[in-house]
Amino acid sequence: MRILHTSDWHLGRSFHGAGLLEAQRGFVEALLETVKTERVDVVLIAGDIYDRALPAVDAVTVFDDAVFRLREAGATVVATSGNHDSALRLGFGSRLLGHAGLHLRTRPAELDTPALVEAEDFTLAIYGLPYLEPRMVAAQFGVEKPGHQPVVRAAMDRVRADLATRRAGTKKPIRSIVMAHVFAANGQASDSERELSIGGLDIVPTEEFYGLDYAALGHLHGRQRLAETIRYSGSPIAYSFSEATHRKGAWLLDVDAEGISSVEAVDWPAATELRVLRGPLEELLADPGLAGAEAAWCQVTLTDRDRPSQAMERLRGRFPGTLVLNFEPEGRPAEVDRSYRDRLAAAESPLEVCTGFIDHVRQRPPSEPEAALLGRILEQATSGQVER
């Protein structure tokens, strides 16, 4: 049996103001091609199908089309809700949809009721842990300590108990997968994930997932291996510039009566490349080695001593996909970077107050004509004479 582990589709998300719906449709096409080419039997989606609790109609349409076509291709779909999803909305009609091959696990009460997929010589039990907000489920699970680890431990105890009961009641081998939307220990985060909590209470040790054949994790957007059978698939496309070096895709698992026989990475090409550029403006505009960035989405950090005038407009003249512009000046004298209060205290004339304010706000001192104009205005203000 072949299983494809995906997560964090975030349908409906934008990228620094740029729409991603076409890129997400492109990912669905790549997903379907993989399912058909690799003869995938089951597709897992480990949470955050949508980017918001009330998704836009277009995002819902993309998911509806994806599931329909996956079922047409012969794949069973098992999905859980993530911290971005509305568990109630996503789980509507789940019992009926289960008969059609779409198994949704969004309710904590159902996490120990697996989706069962039958093979000739074994049964695959897929358990889905929806995102478990500790404050909402602690009482239900009899948990008194704060944080995600205690509720995940309680949930996994229920999963293991159900699995043991099922195995005791049959001679047919039962292999097991658990899906969970968590921040697991040693996982590498990116800038596009929403924090689950603060103070380390969100971190779940990988040991909590021991005892099952595979843990298909969601939430972190980088594809990564925490242990041989505990992995994040990552998001199928990039959702922040911190993911510019990620290779996006999924994990393809082969499962037989003995367990997980292989796990391989599946890569999906990005619709638009991401580039992170840094340097002085004039050098970036002239560098022939940056030709590849002209068709990419770019995050640019300018290091000019003084902030260049019309920087974004000039950058977009060569790199039209510039979405983020930062300034980190290098070589500015220490006194230039003093706080405005310090500058104000050290100013020896009204003109220095004004020019210091301009430099502080735009990180570029006034030009000679600008300083001359300020001087004339101050002279007129103090003399009481106004030019006509």
FENSULNOR-V870740 format. One record per pair of residues at least 12 apart in sequence whose ideal C-beta (glycine too) atoms are under 8 Angstrom apart, sorted by the first residue. I is the first residue (numbers start at 0). GAP is how many residues later the second one is. D is the distance in whole Angstrom. If there is no record, write none. Layout:
BEGIN
<<I GAP D> <I GAP D>>
END
This chain:
BEGIN
<<0 40 5> <0 41 7> <0 116 7> <0 118 5> <0 123 6> <0 253 7> <0 254 5> <0 255 7> <1 36 6> <1 37 6> <1 38 5> <1 39 5> <1 40 8> <1 250 7> <1 251 7> <1 252 6> <1 253 8> <2 37 7> <2 38 7> <2 39 5> <2 40 8> <2 41 6> <2 121 8> <2 174 7> <2 211 8> <2 249 7> <2 250 4> <2 251 8> <2 252 6> <3 27 8> <3 30 7> <3 31 7> <3 34 8> <3 36 5> <3 38 7> <3 39 5> <3 40 7> <3 71 8> <3 246 5> <3 247 7> <3 248 6> <3 249 8> <3 262 7> <4 39 5> <4 41 7> <4 209 8> <4 211 4> <4 226 7> <4 228 5> <4 245 6> <4 246 4> <4 247 8> <4 248 6> <5 25 7> <5 37 7> <5 38 6> <5 39 5> <5 40 7> <5 227 5> <5 230 6> <5 244 5> <6 37 8> <6 38 6> <6 39 4> <6 40 6> <6 41 7> <6 75 8> <6 174 7> <6 209 7> <6 210 7> <6 211 3> <6 212 7> <6 225 7> <6 226 5> <6 227 7> <6 228 7> <7 38 8> <7 39 7> <7 40 5> <7 74 7> <7 210 6> <7 211 7> <7 213 6> <7 225 8> <7 226 7> <7 227 4> <7 228 8> <8 15 7> <8 18 8> <8 36 7> <8 39 7> <8 40 5> <8 41 8> <8 54 8> <8 226 7> <8 227 6> <9 38 6> <9 40 7> <9 41 4> <9 74 7> <9 225 6> <9 229 6> <10 13 6> <10 38 6> <10 39 5> <10 40 7> <10 44 6> <10 48 4> <10 49 8> <10 51 5> <10 52 6> <11 38 6> <11 39 5> <11 40 6> <11 43 5> <11 44 5> <11 46 7> <11 47 3> <12 38 4> <12 226 6> <14 223 8> <14 224 7> <14 282 7> <14 308 7> <15 281 8> <15 307 4> <15 308 6> <16 306 7> <17 279 7> <17 305 6> <19 217 7> <19 219 8> <20 37 6> <20 38 7> <20 41 7> <21 249 7> <22 214 5> <22 247 8> <22 248 4> <22 249 7> <23 35 8> <23 38 6> <23 213 7> <24 37 6> <25 245 5> <26 209 4> <26 210 6> <26 241 6> <26 244 8> <27 34 7> <27 37 7> <27 38 5> <27 41 8> <29 206 8> <29 238 4> <29 239 7> <30 12 7> <30 35 7> <30 39 8> <30 205 7> <30 219 8> <30 237 7> <31 34 8> <31 37 6> <31 38 7> <31 41 6> <33 216 7> <33 218 8> <33 232 6> <33 234 8> <34 35 6> <34 38 5> <34 40 5> <35 37 5> <37 214 6> <37 228 8> <39 33 8> <39 35 5> <39 212 7> <40 33 8> <40 34 6> <40 35 7> <40 76 7> <41 33 6> <41 34 5> <41 35 8> <41 36 6> <41 75 6> <41 82 7> <41 84 7> <42 27 6> <42 32 5> <42 33 7> <42 34 5> <42 35 7> <43 34 5> <43 35 7> <43 82 7> <43 133 7> <43 135 6> <43 172 5> <44 32 7> <44 33 7> <44 34 4> <44 35 7> <44 173 8> <45 34 6> <45 36 8> <45 133 5> <45 134 7> <45 135 6> <45 170 5> <45 171 6> <45 172 3> <45 173 8> <45 187 7> <46 32 8> <46 33 5> <46 34 6> <46 35 3> <46 36 7> <46 37 8> <46 38 7> <46 83 7> <46 84 6> <46 132 8> <46 134 3> <46 171 4> <46 172 7> <47 34 3> <47 35 7> <47 36 5> <47 37 6> <47 133 7> <47 170 6> <47 171 7> <48 14 6> <48 30 6> <48 32 8> <48 33 7> <48 36 6> <48 41 7> <49 13 7> <49 34 6> <49 35 5> <49 36 8> <49 40 7> <50 33 6> <51 32 6> <52 31 7> <52 32 7> <52 33 4> <52 36 7> <53 32 7> <53 35 7> <66 35 6> <70 29 7> <70 30 5> <70 31 7> <75 25 5> <75 27 7> <75 39 7> <75 41 6> <76 24 7> <76 25 5> <76 26 7> <77 25 4> <77 27 7> <77 37 5> <77 48 5> <77 50 6> <77 101 7> <78 23 7> <78 24 7> <78 25 6> <78 26 7> <78 49 7> <79 24 8> <79 25 5> <79 26 7> <79 48 4> <79 49 6> <79 50 5> <79 51 8> <79 99 5> <79 100 8> <79 101 6> <79 138 7> <80 23 8> <80 24 8> <80 25 4> <80 49 4> <80 50 6> <80 100 7> <81 48 8> <81 49 5> <81 99 4> <81 136 6> <81 137 7> <82 48 5> <82 50 8> <82 98 7> <82 111 6> <82 113 6> <82 136 7> <83 110 7> <84 21 8> <84 46 7> <86 19 4> <86 20 7> <86 43 6> <86 44 7> <87 18 7> <89 14 6> <89 16 5> <90 13 5> <90 14 8> <90 15 3> <90 16 6> <93 12 7> <93 13 8> <97 17 7> <102 12 4> <102 23 7> <102 25 7> <103 24 8> <104 22 8> <104 23 3> <104 24 7> <104 25 6> <104 74 7> <105 24 5> <106 23 7> <107 22 7> <107 24 6> <107 29 5> <107 32 6> <107 33 8> <107 47 7> <108 31 8> <109 18 8> <110 16 6> <110 17 6> <110 18 5> <110 19 7> <110 44 6> <110 47 7> <110 48 7> <111 15 7> <111 43 8> <111 46 4> <111 47 5> <111 49 7> <111 50 4> <112 49 7> <113 12 5> <113 13 5> <113 14 8> <113 48 7> <113 49 8> <113 62 8> <114 13 7> <118 137 8> <118 138 8> <120 51 8> <120 52 7> <120 135 8> <120 136 5> <121 50 6> <121 51 4> <121 52 7> <121 53 6> <121 134 7> <121 135 4> <122 47 8> <122 49 6> <122 50 7> <122 51 5> <122 52 7> <123 50 8> <123 51 5> <123 52 8> <123 53 7> <123 131 6> <124 38 6> <124 41 7> <124 49 6> <124 50 7> <124 51 5> <124 52 7> <125 50 8> <125 51 5> <125 52 8> <125 53 7> <126 32 5> <126 35 8> <126 36 8> <126 49 7> <126 50 7> <126 51 5> <126 52 7> <126 85 8> <127 50 8> <127 51 5> <128 23 7> <128 26 5> <128 27 8> <128 30 8> <128 49 7> <128 50 6> <128 51 4> <128 52 7> <128 53 8> <129 51 7> <130 50 4> <130 51 8> <130 88 8> <131 16 7> <131 19 5> <131 20 7> <131 23 6> <133 12 6> <133 13 6> <133 14 6> <133 16 7> <133 17 5> <133 63 8> <133 67 8> <136 14 6> <137 12 7> <137 13 6> <140 13 4> <140 14 7> <141 12 7> <145 55 6> <146 50 7> <146 54 4> <146 55 7> <147 34 6> <147 35 7> <147 48 7> <147 49 7> <147 53 7> <147 54 5> <147 55 7> <147 56 5> <148 52 8> <148 54 7> <148 55 5> <148 56 7> <148 59 7> <151 28 7> <151 30 6> <151 52 5> <151 56 5> <152 55 5> <155 22 7> <155 52 5> <155 53 7> <155 55 8> <158 19 6> <158 53 7> <159 51 5> <159 52 8> <162 13 5> <162 48 8> <162 49 7> <172 84 5> <172 85 8> <174 38 5> <174 80 6> <174 81 8> <174 82 7> <174 84 6> <174 85 8> <175 36 4> <175 37 5> <175 38 8> <176 35 7> <176 36 6> <176 37 5> <176 38 8> <176 39 6> <176 78 8> <177 31 6> <177 34 5> <177 36 8> <177 37 5> <177 38 7> <178 36 8> <178 37 5> <178 38 8> <178 39 7> <179 24 8> <179 29 7> <179 35 7> <179 36 8> <179 37 6> <179 38 7> <180 36 8> <180 37 4> <180 38 5> <181 14 8> <181 20 8> <181 22 5> <181 35 6> <181 36 8> <181 37 6> <182 13 6> <182 19 5> <182 20 6> <182 21 7> <182 36 6> <182 37 7> <183 19 7> <183 20 5> <183 21 8> <183 22 5> <183 25 8> <183 33 6> <183 36 8> <183 42 6> <183 46 7> <183 48 8> <184 18 5> <184 19 7> <184 20 5> <184 21 6> <184 41 8> <185 20 7> <185 40 6> <186 30 8> <186 33 5> <186 37 6> <186 39 6> <186 45 6> <187 32 7> <187 34 5> <187 36 6> <188 31 6> <188 32 8> <188 33 8> <189 30 7> <189 31 5> <189 32 6> <189 49 8> <189 50 6> <189 52 4> <189 53 5> <189 56 8> <190 49 4> <190 50 7> <190 51 4> <190 52 8> <191 29 5> <191 43 8> <191 46 8> <191 47 4> <191 48 4> <191 50 7> <191 51 7> <192 26 6> <192 27 6> <192 28 6> <195 23 7> <205 20 5> <205 21 6> <205 24 5> <208 21 5> <211 17 8> <212 16 6> <212 42 7> <212 46 5> <212 47 5> <213 15 5> <213 16 8> <213 17 8> <213 39 6> <213 41 8> <213 46 5> <213 49 8> <214 14 7> <214 15 4> <214 16 7> <215 15 7> <215 17 7> <215 35 8> <216 13 7> <216 14 6> <216 15 5> <216 16 8> <217 14 7> <217 15 7> <218 13 8> <219 12 5> <219 14 7> <220 13 5> <220 14 4> <220 17 8> <220 18 6> <220 19 8> <220 22 6> <220 25 7> <221 12 5> <221 21 7> <221 24 5> <222 23 7> <222 24 7> <222 25 7> <222 26 6> <222 27 8> <222 28 7> <222 42 7> <227 35 7> <228 31 6> <228 34 8> <230 20 6> <230 32 7> <232 16 8> <232 17 5> <232 18 5> <233 12 7> <233 14 7> <233 15 8> <234 13 7> <235 12 6> <235 13 7> <235 14 7> <235 32 6> <236 31 8> <236 33 6> <236 34 7> <237 32 7> <237 36 6> <240 33 6> <240 35 6> <240 58 4> <240 83 7> <242 31 7> <243 30 4> <243 31 7> <243 32 5> <243 55 8> <246 18 7> <246 20 6> <247 19 7> <247 20 6> <247 22 6> <248 16 6> <248 17 5> <248 18 4> <248 19 5> <249 15 8> <249 16 5> <249 18 8> <250 12 6> <250 13 7> <250 14 6> <250 15 7> <251 12 5> <251 13 8> <251 14 5> <271 23 8> <271 24 7> <271 25 5> <271 49 7> <272 19 7> <272 20 8> <272 22 7> <272 23 4> <272 24 7> <273 22 6> <273 23 5> <273 24 8> <273 25 8> <274 15 8> <274 17 7> <274 18 4> <274 21 4> <274 22 7> <274 23 5> <274 24 8> <275 22 8> <275 23 5> <275 25 8> <276 13 7> <276 16 6> <276 21 6> <276 22 7> <276 23 5> <276 24 7> <276 42 8> <277 22 7> <277 23 4> <277 25 6> <278 23 7> <278 24 6> <279 22 7> <279 23 6> <279 24 5> <280 21 5> <280 23 6> <280 27 5> <280 30 6> <280 33 7> <280 34 7> <283 16 7> <283 18 8> <283 31 7> <283 34 8> <284 29 7> <284 30 7> <284 32 8> <284 33 6> <289 29 8> <292 26 6> <293 24 6> <293 25 6> <293 26 7> <294 26 7> <295 23 8> <295 25 6> <296 24 4> <296 26 5> <297 17 8> <297 21 5> <297 23 6> <297 24 5> <297 25 7> <297 26 8> <298 23 8> <298 24 7> <298 25 4> <298 26 8> <298 27 7> <299 15 6> <299 19 7> <299 22 6> <299 24 7> <299 25 5> <299 26 7> <300 24 8> <300 25 4> <300 26 7> <300 27 5> <301 23 7> <301 24 7> <301 25 5> <301 26 7> <301 27 8> <302 25 6> <302 26 6> <302 27 4> <303 23 8> <303 25 6> <303 26 8> <304 24 6> <304 25 7> <304 26 5> <304 27 5> <305 23 7> <305 26 7> <305 57 7> <305 58 4> <305 59 7> <306 20 5> <306 22 7> <306 55 6> <306 56 4> <306 57 4> <307 56 7> <308 55 7> <310 14 6> <310 16 8> <311 13 5> <326 36 6> <328 34 6> <335 23 7> <339 16 7> <339 17 7> <339 20 5> <342 13 4> <342 14 8> <342 17 6> <343 12 7> <349 28 5> <349 32 8> <350 20 7> <350 23 6> <350 24 6> <350 27 6> <353 20 5> <353 24 7> <354 16 6> <354 19 7> <357 12 7>>
END
